[in-house]
């Protein structure tokens, strides 16, 4: 489904839910039928919006800042320690032969 068809489907669902809501509130006589129409319109409007913004700019807002912070507090991944085990670090031989 292309992006434009998605937009048409999304706005059509939301528009139909809005019209049904208006009909249920202002046109239909009060009662259970009008209440059911209003509740159904609300459910359609909410369910039509689920996943619409997933992966868009609003969904990822602040993601780079969070990623930068996470990488600043996370130890390096890979060989640890990141130097030769025979190297002297802080006056001590580090590695398996340090005993």
Helices and strands as residue ranges (DSSP letters): H 3-22, I 23-27, H 32-49, H 63-73, E 88-89, E 92-93, G 96-98
